[in-house]
Amino acid sequence: MSAIVSVKNLRKAYAGGFEALKSVNLEIEEGEILALLGPNGAGKTTLISTICGITTPTSGSVTVGGHDTQTDYRAARAMIGLVPQEISLEPFETVASTVRFSRGLFGKPRDDGKVDEILAQLSLADKKDKKIMTLSGGMKRRVLIAKALAHEPRVLFLDEPSAGVDVELRKDMWDVVAGLKASGVTIILTTHYIEEAEAIADRVGIIAKGEILLIQGKAELMAQMGKKQLRIDLAEPAAAIPAALGKYDLYRAPDGHSLTYTYDTKGPRTGITTLLNDLQAAGLQMKDLQTQQSSLEDIFVGLVKEE
């Protein structure tokens, strides 16, 4: 796949000297879902705003579909749909007229068929004649996405798309995003819900203090950086970890009923067989064994802490 969005040495600094973005380089491939994770103030929204042409960069360049966002901004902006985090809609307008108006803002001719198609894609067909004020928060979020898709963009930015949405509606939103990807739309989302990135993203980017710490395929990231934990449930509680087991860096549960051993899945040997033999030699009897893969959240927290 080729890059549809290319960010090179992008920097954004403010008058007081604060650098919101520090020489960010990013290639977003056509047709992928990229999730940008980062703590509050990491620069996620600034990065999106700059790519979309809302914020002027201090230096560096951004191209969308080969169009420079500074020198060819009309063509670049026409390729982008943006769903902001804040819900800002005209309460007395109907759903259909709201979406139709957004299409007109980009100079697109009126096409009620296309509007109906977008509304159907987002499960809003039965709401097309309803006023915005009568909709639930989740439905309003869908209307924002419909507005962003009205001019048929090839790239869609979702800034915290499921913020303030309950768990059930959040999963519905994931289905919507998967459907948009299937239709050929490239999607970039920022999120605080790490399970959201784990569920729907093809690649994950981690940003902190205005710098991209990592961009990697989700599965590859989990395989390369993920660790597994082996929990050993004991038949009898251990008052302390025997000195003979000190080399394994085990964690003893406060009640002494279990020991946890963390090992690297990339290593040539896990050390589990030797551990279990040494455990028996130390007089500890096992009752059960359980393994657990580290999550994307564990990886994210570890990276940000290191930074």
N, C-alpha and C positions, 0 to 999 in steps of 0.2 A: 504493500500500500504506500501511496505517496502522501507527503505532508500537505494538508490543506491550510493549516495555520503554522506560521513560522515566526518565532520570536527570537531576536538576536541582540544580545548585550543590552537588554532593556533595563533602564534605570529611571527611577522616579524619586526626586528629592524635593523637599519643600523649603520655603524661605528660611525657616529656623535651622536648617541643616539636617533635619530628620530624613533618612533614606527609607522610603516605604518599599522600594524594589532595588536590589543590588545586582546589576549585570545578569539578569535572568535570561537563560537560553532554553527554548522549549520548542519541540516539533510535535504537532498533533496530527495524527494520521487520519486520512479520510475514512469515515465509516466506523470509527472506534468510539467507545465511551471511556473518557478519562475522568477520574475522580481526583480532585485536589483536596488534600487533607492538610490541616494546620490549625494551631491554636488561635485564639482571638488575637487580632493585631498582627498576624503572620504575613499579611499582604495579599490574601486570596482575592478579596473584592477589588483591591487596587489593580491587581493583575488583569482581572476580567474587564474592569472599566477601561483600562488602557488599551487592551486588545480591541474592545468595542468602539474606541474612539471617543469615549466620554471624558477620559482624563488624558491630558497631553503629557507624553513622556519627556523626561529631562534629556535623555539620549537613548540611542539604540533604535531598532526598527521592528515593525510588525507587518507581515503580509498575510492576507486572507485570500486564498484562491489565486495567488500571484499578484494581488492588488495591494499596494502600500497604503496603510491606514492614514498616512499623513498626506501624501501627494496624490492619491487616487481614492480619497476617503468615501466618495459616493458609491463607487463600485464595491469597495470593501464592505461598507456598512450594509449594502443591500444583500450581502451573502450571510449576514449575521442576524440571528434572533436572540433576544436577551429576556430572560425571566428574572426580574429582580426579587430580592428577598422580601421586600415590603409589598403588601397587597394594597395597590392604589388603583381603584376603579371607580367609574362614575356610577353611583348607586341607583340612579333612576333610568339608566339606559338598559336596553335588553342585551342579552348575550350576543345575539347575531349582529346587532348594529355596532356593538363595541368591537367585535372582531373585524367587521366590514370596514370600519373607520380606520383601524390600524393598517389594513391592506392599502387603503387609499393614501395613507401618509407616505408610502414608498412609491407612489405613482403607478401602482398596479391598477389595471382596469377592473371595474366591478365584475365579480364572478361569484354569484350566489351559490353555484354548484360547488366551487372550491371551498367556500366557507362552510357549507353543509358537510362536505367531506372531512374537513378538519374537526368540526364539532362531533361528528360521528366517531372519528378516530379517538377522541378524548371522552367518549361517553357523555356528551353534552347535547346530543340531538334533541332529546325531549325537554331541554332547558332553553332552547334557542330563543323563545319568545318571552322568557321569564326576565324580570328585572334583576339586576345584579344584587340588589339589597335583599332579595328573597333567598339567595343561595347560602349554603353552608361554607365554612372556611375552606374545606377541601375542594368544593366545586369552584370557588373563586380562584383557587390556585390553578385549577385546570383552565379557567378562562384566561389567566395570565399566559399560560403556555399556548393556548389557541391564538391569542393576540400576537405572540412572538412568531408563530408559524404562519400567520396570515399572508405574509409576502413571499412565502415559499423559500425560506433561507436554507442554505446547505450546512450551516453550523449553528448549533443551539447552545447557548450558555444558560445554565440553571444555577442561580445563586441560592443555596440552601432551599431546594425545592420542597422539602417536606418539613420545614420549620413550622412548629405549631400544629402539625397534623398528627392525629392519633395513629396508633400502630397499624390498624386495619387499612386506613386510607394511605398510609405510607407505603404499604405493600402494593396497593392499587397503583400508586404513583410509579413504583418500580416497573410494573407491567406496562404502563404508558410509555416509559422511557425505552423499554425493550422493543415496544412496537414502533417507536420513532426510529430507533436504530435499524430495524428491519426494513423501514421505508427508505433508508439511505442517508439519514441525517446524522452528522457527526455531533456528538454530545460531550460537553465539558460541564461537570457539576462540581460545586464546592459543597462540602457537607461537614457537619459536626457528628453525624451518625456514622460511625465507622462501619457498622454492619451494613449500611447502605452501599458503601464502596465495595465491601466484601461481596455483596449480593449481586451487583449489576455491572461493576466496572471491568473493562478489559485491562486497563493499566491504571496504576496508582501513582500520583505525584505527591510528595510531602514537602511542604513549604514552611519555613520558620524564619522569622526576622528578615523577611524580604528576599530570602535565598531559596532556591530549589535544592533540597537536600538529596532528593532521589526521584527518579522516574523509572518505573519498571513494570513489566507485566505482572499482574496480580499473582498468578500461579507461580511464576518464576521467583517473585519476591518471597512468597511463602516457603518455597522449596529451598532457596538460598539462605534466608535469614531466620526461618522458623526453627524453633527448637521443640523437642518433645519432653514431656515430664512423665516419669514412671512413679506412680504412687503405690507404695507397698503397705497394705493393711496387715497389722501384726495380730497374732493370736492373743498375745498378752502385751499390755502397754510397756514401753521402754522408758525408764526413768531418765536415761541419757543415751546419747549415741556412743557406742563402744569405741574406744580409742583405735581399734583395728580398722574401723570404717572411716576414720578421719580423712583419708585421701579422696573420698568420694564427694565431699562437700554436700552432705545430705541435710535436708531440712526436717526437723522433728515437729510434728503437730503438738500444740500446747498440751493436749491430753495424753500424748505419747502413744496413741493407737496407730499412728501411721508415720512413714518416712517418705520423703519425696526426693527423687533423683532426677536432675535435669541433664539432658545429653544432646549433643549436636547431631542432627540427622545427616549432615554432610561428612562426618568423620568416618574413617575406614572401619573403626570399631566403636560400638556404643558403650562397651564396658559392663553391659547388663549381666552377662553370664558370670563374669568374675565377681560382680557385686553380690549376686544371689548366693554364690558359693561362700563368699566371705561372711555374708549375713548369717548363714547357717552355722558356720564355724564359730561365729561370735555368740551363738546360743539364742538367736532370735528366730522365732517361728513365724512363717508367713501364713496369712489367712486368705489374702486375695491380692491381685495385681491389676492396676488400671493405667492406661496410657492416655495422654492428652496432648494434642498439637497446639502450639502457641498460636494465638489469633493475630489478625492484622492489627488489632488494638495494642497487643503487647509489643509488636514490632514498631508501631507508630510512637508509642510512649518512649520506647528505648531510644529511637533515633532523635526525638526532640530533646530528651534528657542529655544525650551525648552532645548535641549542639549547644 
